[in-house]
């Protein structure tokens, strides 16, 4: 819960929901890898690019499918 509140705070104060790290992963990629459904939903509502691919060519949906995370796949 705390990290979801922190994410919302950061986004409300100008954080870029599509900012990439050195591996080309955005917050949506990380939340998907970790199975944080609430964060995934928040990032999507805030305009996260669901089609963005990382350096491995993976988009968030393919990550969720590989992890068999049905909650995220169906968002």
N, CA, C and O atoms as a Tinker XYZ file with bonds, in Angstrom:
   300  protein
     1  N      0.825000   -1.196000    0.000000    73     2
     2  CA     0.000000    0.000000    0.000000    64     1     3
     3  C      0.865000    1.255000    0.000000    63     2     4     5
     4  O      0.592000    2.198000   -0.742000    81     3
     5  N      1.899000    1.270000    0.821000    73     3     6
     6  CA     2.743000    2.447000    0.922000    64     5     7
     7  C      3.394000    2.824000   -0.391000    63     6     8     9
     8  O      3.468000    4.004000   -0.731000    81     7
     9  N      3.863000    1.842000   -1.128000    73     7    10
    10  CA     4.530000    2.163000   -2.386000    64     9    11
    11  C      3.538000    2.689000   -3.424000    63    10    12    13
    12  O      3.907000    3.501000   -4.273000    81    11
    13  N      2.307000    2.244000   -3.366000    73    11    14
    14  CA     1.281000    2.757000   -4.281000    64    13    15
    15  C      1.009000    4.234000   -3.990000    63    14    16    17
    16  O      0.866000    5.040000   -4.910000    81    15
    17  N      0.941000    4.573000   -2.726000    73    15    18
    18  CA     0.739000    5.968000   -2.332000    64    17    19
    19  C      1.932000    6.811000   -2.761000    63    18    20    21
    20  O      1.765000    7.932000   -3.242000    81    19
    21  N      3.133000    6.275000   -2.587000    73    19    22
    22  CA     4.342000    6.996000   -3.002000    64    21    23
    23  C      4.352000    7.213000   -4.510000    63    22    24    25
    24  O      4.712000    8.293000   -4.979000    81    23
    25  N      3.961000    6.203000   -5.265000    73    23    26
    26  CA     3.907000    6.337000   -6.727000    64    25    27
    27  C      2.917000    7.416000   -7.134000    63    26    28    29
    28  O      3.211000    8.237000   -8.002000    81    27
    29  N      1.753000    7.417000   -6.516000    73    27    30
    30  CA     0.743000    8.431000   -6.831000    64    29    31
    31  C      1.275000    9.823000   -6.508000    63    30    32    33
    32  O      1.097000   10.756000   -7.290000    81    31
    33  N      1.923000    9.961000   -5.363000    73    31    34
    34  CA     2.499000   11.250000   -4.977000    64    33    35
    35  C      3.513000   11.724000   -6.010000    63    34    36    37
    36  O      3.479000   12.879000   -6.435000    81    35
    37  N      4.413000   10.838000   -6.411000    73    35    38
    38  CA     5.440000   11.206000   -7.388000    64    37    39
    39  C      4.821000   11.608000   -8.725000    63    38    40    41
    40  O      5.245000   12.586000   -9.340000    81    39
    41  N      3.827000   10.861000   -9.167000    73    39    42
    42  CA     3.174000   11.182000  -10.438000    64    41    43
    43  C      2.442000   12.523000  -10.367000    63    42    44    45
    44  O      2.456000   13.295000  -11.326000    81    43
    45  N      1.807000   12.792000   -9.236000    73    43    46
    46  CA     1.106000   14.068000   -9.071000    64    45    47
    47  C      2.077000   15.245000   -9.051000    63    46    48    49
    48  O      1.695000   16.385000   -9.317000    81    47
    49  N      3.332000   14.956000   -8.733000    73    47    50
    50  CA     4.331000   16.017000   -8.629000    64    49    51
    51  C      5.333000   16.005000   -9.775000    63    50    52    53
    52  O      6.462000   16.475000   -9.630000    81    51
    53  N      4.914000   15.467000  -10.912000    73    51    54
    54  CA     5.688000   15.622000  -12.131000    64    53    55
    55  C      6.570000   14.470000  -12.554000    63    54    56    57
    56  O      7.283000   14.593000  -13.550000    81    55
    57  N      6.555000   13.356000  -11.844000    73    55    58
    58  CA     7.362000   12.209000  -12.277000    64    57    59
    59  C      6.850000   11.706000  -13.628000    63    58    60    61
    60  O      5.646000   11.713000  -13.889000    81    59
    61  N      7.764000   11.276000  -14.470000    73    59    62
    62  CA     7.426000   10.788000  -15.813000    64    61    63
    63  C      7.090000    9.301000  -15.742000    63    62    64    65
    64  O      7.952000    8.478000  -15.437000    81    63
    65  N      5.838000    8.962000  -16.025000    73    63    66
    66  CA     5.387000    7.574000  -15.946000    64    65    67
    67  C      6.068000    6.688000  -16.990000    63    66    68    69
    68  O      6.049000    5.463000  -16.870000    81    67
    69  N      6.663000    7.297000  -18.004000    73    67    70
    70  CA     7.334000    6.527000  -19.051000    64    69    71
    71  C      8.859000    6.649000  -19.014000    63    70    72    73
    72  O      9.532000    6.288000  -19.980000    81    71
    73  N      9.406000    7.156000  -17.906000    73    71    74
    74  CA    10.863000    7.268000  -17.766000    64    73    75
    75  C     11.490000    5.878000  -17.820000    63    74    76    77
    76  O     11.000000    4.945000  -17.183000    81    75
    77  N     12.565000    5.746000  -18.575000    73    75    78
    78  CA    13.223000    4.446000  -18.740000    64    77    79
    79  C     14.511000    4.373000  -17.928000    63    78    80    81
    80  O     15.172000    5.386000  -17.702000    81    79
    81  N     14.861000    3.165000  -17.493000    73    79    82
    82  CA    16.153000    2.947000  -16.847000    64    81    83
    83  C     17.173000    2.514000  -17.904000    63    82    84    85
    84  O     16.877000    2.543000  -19.098000    81    83
    85  N     18.356000    2.117000  -17.475000    73    83    86
    86  CA    19.413000    1.792000  -18.441000    64    85    87
    87  C     19.103000    0.548000  -19.264000    63    86    88    89
    88  O     19.731000    0.320000  -20.298000    81    87
    89  N     18.151000   -0.250000  -18.822000    73    87    90
    90  CA    17.742000   -1.444000  -19.577000    64    89    91
    91  C     16.483000   -1.201000  -20.401000    63    90    92    93
    92  O     15.908000   -2.131000  -20.965000    81    91
    93  N     16.066000    0.051000  -20.463000    73    91    94
    94  CA    14.895000    0.396000  -21.260000    64    93    95
    95  C     13.574000    0.071000  -20.595000    63    94    96    97
    96  O     12.533000    0.044000  -21.251000    81    95
    97  N     13.613000   -0.174000  -19.300000    73    95    98
    98  CA    12.389000   -0.532000  -18.580000    64    97    99
    99  C     11.780000    0.689000  -17.909000    63    98   100   101
   100  O     12.464000    1.475000  -17.253000    81    99
   101  N     10.487000    0.820000  -18.093000    73    99   102
   102  CA     9.718000    1.901000  -17.477000    64   101   103
   103  C      9.080000    1.375000  -16.182000    63   102   104   105
   104  O      9.138000    0.177000  -15.908000    81   103
   105  N      8.479000    2.254000  -15.396000    73   103   106
   106  CA     7.812000    1.798000  -14.178000    64   105   107
   107  C      6.797000    0.677000  -14.422000    63   106   108   109
   108  O      6.640000   -0.215000  -13.589000    81   107
   109  N      6.113000    0.727000  -15.564000    73   107   110
   110  CA     5.139000   -0.325000  -15.879000    64   109   111
   111  C      5.813000   -1.687000  -16.009000    63   110   112   113
   112  O      5.264000   -2.691000  -15.557000    81   111
   113  N      6.989000   -1.735000  -16.618000    73   111   114
   114  CA     7.737000   -2.992000  -16.713000    64   113   115
   115  C      8.060000   -3.526000  -15.315000    63   114   116   117
   116  O      7.842000   -4.703000  -15.026000    81   115
   117  N      8.580000   -2.650000  -14.454000    73   115   118
   118  CA     8.991000   -3.077000  -13.114000    64   117   119
   119  C      7.800000   -3.552000  -12.284000    63   118   120   121
   120  O      7.880000   -4.585000  -11.620000    81   119
   121  N      6.705000   -2.808000  -12.317000    73   119   122
   122  CA     5.520000   -3.208000  -11.560000    64   121   123
   123  C      4.988000   -4.547000  -12.058000    63   122   124   125
   124  O      4.518000   -5.367000  -11.269000    81   123
   125  N      5.061000   -4.765000  -13.369000    73   123   126
   126  CA     4.604000   -6.029000  -13.945000    64   125   127
   127  C      5.508000   -7.174000  -13.512000    63   126   128   129
   128  O      5.020000   -8.224000  -13.096000    81   127
   129  N      6.828000   -6.981000  -13.606000    73   127   130
   130  CA     7.775000   -8.007000  -13.150000    64   129   131
   131  C      7.503000   -8.408000  -11.706000    63   130   132   133
   132  O      7.572000   -9.587000  -11.359000    81   131
   133  N      7.193000   -7.424000  -10.867000    73   131   134
   134  CA     7.007000   -7.675000   -9.440000    64   133   135
   135  C      5.589000   -8.123000   -9.088000    63   134   136   137
   136  O      5.319000   -8.483000   -7.942000    81   135
   137  N      4.684000   -8.104000  -10.066000    73   135   138
   138  CA     3.311000   -8.535000   -9.824000    64   137   139
   139  C      2.494000   -7.550000   -9.008000    63   138   140   141
   140  O      1.549000   -7.944000   -8.324000    81   139
   141  N      2.846000   -6.275000   -9.073000    73   139   142
   142  CA     2.139000   -5.245000   -8.315000    64   141   143
   143  C      0.966000   -4.708000   -9.141000    63   142   144   145
   144  O      1.080000   -3.696000   -9.832000    81   143
   145  N     -0.144000   -5.406000   -9.050000    73   143   146
   146  CA    -1.314000   -5.095000   -9.869000    64   145   147
   147  C     -1.812000   -3.666000   -9.657000    63   146   148   149
   148  O     -2.180000   -2.993000  -10.619000    81   147
   149  N     -1.827000   -3.204000   -8.426000    73   147   150
   150  CA    -2.282000   -1.848000   -8.141000    64   149   151
   151  C     -1.428000   -0.800000   -8.825000    63   150   152   153
   152  O     -1.947000    0.174000   -9.370000    81   151
   153  N     -0.122000   -0.999000   -8.796000    73   151   154
   154  CA     0.776000   -0.060000   -9.463000    64   153   155
   155  C      0.596000   -0.122000  -10.977000    63   154   156   157
   156  O      0.591000    0.913000  -11.644000    81   155
   157  N      0.449000   -1.320000  -11.517000    73   155   158
   158  CA     0.226000   -1.458000  -12.962000    64   157   159
   159  C     -1.019000   -0.673000  -13.364000    63   158   160   161
   160  O     -0.998000    0.068000  -14.347000    81   159
   161  N     -2.087000   -0.833000  -12.615000    73   159   162
   162  CA    -3.336000   -0.120000  -12.903000    64   161   163
   163  C     -3.129000    1.393000  -12.820000    63   162   164   165
   164  O     -3.600000    2.132000  -13.684000    81   163
   165  N     -2.431000    1.848000  -11.792000    73   163   166
   166  CA    -2.152000    3.277000  -11.637000    64   165   167
   167  C     -1.358000    3.809000  -12.819000    63   166   168   169
   168  O     -1.703000    4.848000  -13.383000    81   167
   169  N     -0.294000    3.101000  -13.198000    73   167   170
   170  CA     0.548000    3.574000  -14.298000    64   169   171
   171  C     -0.230000    3.618000  -15.615000    63   170   172   173
   172  O     -0.058000    4.542000  -16.409000    81   171
   173  N     -1.081000    2.623000  -15.844000    73   171   174
   174  CA    -1.891000    2.629000  -17.062000    64   173   175
   175  C     -2.862000    3.807000  -17.066000    63   174   176   177
   176  O     -3.038000    4.468000  -18.090000    81   175
   177  N     -3.489000    4.066000  -15.923000    73   175   178
   178  CA    -4.415000    5.204000  -15.824000    64   177   179
   179  C     -3.700000    6.525000  -16.044000    63   178   180   181
   180  O     -4.295000    7.489000  -16.526000    81   179
   181  N     -2.423000    6.567000  -15.691000    73   179   182
   182  CA    -1.636000    7.796000  -15.826000    64   181   183
   183  C     -0.926000    7.892000  -17.172000    63   182   184   185
   184  O     -0.078000    8.763000  -17.363000    81   183
   185  N     -1.268000    7.000000  -18.111000    73   183   186
   186  CA    -0.757000    7.122000  -19.472000    64   185   187
   187  C      0.506000    6.351000  -19.785000    63   186   188   189
   188  O      1.197000    6.672000  -20.751000    81   187
   189  N      0.825000    5.341000  -18.993000    73   187   190
   190  CA     2.014000    4.535000  -19.284000    64   189   191
   191  C      1.875000    3.869000  -20.651000    63   190   192   193
   192  O      0.794000    3.415000  -21.026000    81   191
   193  N      2.967000    3.817000  -21.377000    73   191   194
   194  CA     2.984000    3.192000  -22.701000    64   193   195
   195  C      3.032000    1.676000  -22.533000    63   194   196   197
   196  O      4.076000    1.113000  -22.204000    81   195
   197  N      1.908000    1.028000  -22.757000    73   195   198
   198  CA     1.832000   -0.421000  -22.568000    64   197   199
   199  C      2.518000   -1.204000  -23.681000    63   198   200   201
   200  O      2.686000   -2.418000  -23.573000    81   199
   201  N      2.913000   -0.517000  -24.747000    73   199   202
   202  CA     3.576000   -1.180000  -25.869000    64   201   203
   203  C      5.088000   -0.983000  -25.866000    63   202   204   205
   204  O      5.776000   -1.472000  -26.763000    81   203
   205  N      5.611000   -0.276000  -24.873000    73   203   206
   206  CA     7.052000   -0.008000  -24.807000    64   205   207
   207  C      7.814000   -1.310000  -24.579000    63   206   208   209
   208  O      7.446000   -2.113000  -23.721000    81   207
   209  N      8.872000   -1.511000  -25.350000    73   207   210
   210  CA     9.695000   -2.711000  -25.176000    64   209   211
   211  C     11.018000   -2.337000  -24.520000    63   210   212   213
   212  O     11.564000   -1.259000  -24.757000    81   211
   213  N     11.523000   -3.249000  -23.692000    73   211   214
   214  CA    12.811000   -3.031000  -23.040000    64   213   215
   215  C     13.932000   -3.548000  -23.934000    63   214   216   217
   216  O     13.681000   -3.942000  -25.073000    81   215
   217  N     15.154000   -3.550000  -23.436000    73   215   218
   218  CA    16.295000   -3.968000  -24.263000    64   217   219
   219  C     16.226000   -5.441000  -24.654000    63   218   220   221
   220  O     16.910000   -5.872000  -25.583000    81   219
   221  N     15.401000   -6.214000  -23.947000    73   219   222
   222  CA    15.219000   -7.627000  -24.289000    64   221   223
   223  C     14.059000   -7.831000  -25.260000    63   222   224   225
   224  O     13.735000   -8.963000  -25.618000    81   223
   225  N     13.435000   -6.729000  -25.687000    73   223   226
   226  CA    12.314000   -6.816000  -26.615000    64   225   227
   227  C     11.005000   -7.191000  -25.956000    63   226   228   229
   228  O     10.074000   -7.624000  -26.635000    81   227
   229  N     10.916000   -7.032000  -24.636000    73   227   230
   230  CA     9.714000   -7.422000  -23.908000    64   229   231
   231  C      8.861000   -6.208000  -23.572000    63   230   232   233
   232  O      9.362000   -5.194000  -23.085000    81   231
   233  N      7.570000   -6.326000  -23.838000    73   231   234
   234  CA     6.643000   -5.301000  -23.384000    64   233   235
   235  C      5.968000   -5.807000  -22.101000    63   234   236   237
   236  O      6.065000   -6.994000  -21.790000    81   235
   237  N      5.297000   -4.943000  -21.365000    73   235   238
   238  CA     4.697000   -5.370000  -20.101000    64   237   239
   239  C      3.719000   -6.540000  -20.229000    63   238   240   241
   240  O      3.674000   -7.399000  -19.348000    81   239
   241  N      2.944000   -6.588000  -21.302000    73   239   242
   242  CA     2.003000   -7.699000  -21.461000    64   241   243
   243  C      2.731000   -9.026000  -21.593000    63   242   244   245
   244  O      2.327000  -10.012000  -20.977000    81   243
   245  N      3.788000   -9.070000  -22.377000    73   243   246
   246  CA     4.521000  -10.335000  -22.523000    64   245   247
   247  C      5.162000  -10.751000  -21.205000    63   246   248   249
   248  O      5.275000  -11.942000  -20.919000    81   247
   249  N      5.581000   -9.780000  -20.407000    73   247   250
   250  CA     6.136000  -10.086000  -19.083000    64   249   251
   251  C      5.060000  -10.716000  -18.204000    63   250   252   253
   252  O      5.316000  -11.710000  -17.525000    81   251
   253  N      3.859000  -10.142000  -18.214000    73   251   254
   254  CA     2.757000  -10.669000  -17.405000    64   253   255
   255  C      2.348000  -12.061000  -17.862000    63   254   256   257
   256  O      2.045000  -12.919000  -17.033000    81   255
   257  N      2.334000  -12.295000  -19.168000    73   255   258
   258  CA     1.982000  -13.619000  -19.697000    64   257   259
   259  C      3.015000  -14.647000  -19.259000    63   258   260   261
   260  O      2.654000  -15.735000  -18.811000    81   259
   261  N      4.300000  -14.314000  -19.384000    73   259   262
   262  CA     5.359000  -15.247000  -18.974000    64   261   263
   263  C      5.270000  -15.583000  -17.495000    63   262   264   265
   264  O      5.559000  -16.708000  -17.086000    81   263
   265  N      4.867000  -14.599000  -16.693000    73   263   266
   266  CA     4.749000  -14.818000  -15.250000    64   265   267
   267  C      3.414000  -15.455000  -14.876000    63   266   268   269
   268  O      3.159000  -15.725000  -13.703000    81   267
   269  N      2.561000  -15.696000  -15.875000    73   267   270
   270  CA     1.225000  -16.259000  -15.656000    64   269   271
   271  C      0.437000  -15.423000  -14.648000    63   270   272   273
   272  O     -0.268000  -15.964000  -13.796000    81   271
   273  N      0.564000  -14.108000  -14.754000    73   271   274
   274  CA    -0.141000  -13.205000  -13.856000    64   273   275
   275  C     -1.443000  -12.759000  -14.524000    63   274   276   277
   276  O     -1.489000  -11.742000  -15.216000    81   275
   277  N     -2.489000  -13.537000  -14.300000    73   275   278
   278  CA    -3.774000  -13.293000  -14.960000    64   277   279
   279  C     -4.372000  -11.948000  -14.574000    63   278   280   281
   280  O     -5.022000  -11.306000  -15.399000    81   279
   281  N     -4.164000  -11.508000  -13.336000    73   279   282
   282  CA    -4.718000  -10.223000  -12.908000    64   281   283
   283  C     -4.180000   -9.080000  -13.761000    63   282   284   285
   284  O     -4.928000   -8.177000  -14.136000    81   283
   285  N     -2.893000   -9.117000  -14.067000    73   283   286
   286  CA    -2.288000   -8.056000  -14.865000    64   285   287
   287  C     -2.617000   -8.233000  -16.343000    63   286   288   289
   288  O     -2.868000   -7.250000  -17.041000    81   287
   289  N     -2.620000   -9.464000  -16.826000    73   287   290
   290  CA    -2.923000   -9.717000  -18.241000    64   289   291
   291  C     -4.297000   -9.169000  -18.600000    63   290   292   293
   292  O     -4.486000   -8.650000  -19.700000    81   291
   293  N     -5.252000   -9.276000  -17.696000    73   291   294
   294  CA    -6.628000   -8.883000  -18.003000    64   293   295
   295  C     -6.924000   -7.405000  -17.770000    63   294   296   297
   296  O     -8.055000   -6.968000  -17.982000    81   295
   297  N     -5.937000   -6.630000  -17.339000    73   295   298
   298  CA    -6.192000   -5.193000  -17.103000    64   297   299
   299  C     -6.463000   -4.463000  -18.393000    63   298   300
   300  O     -6.696000   -3.254000  -18.381000    81   299
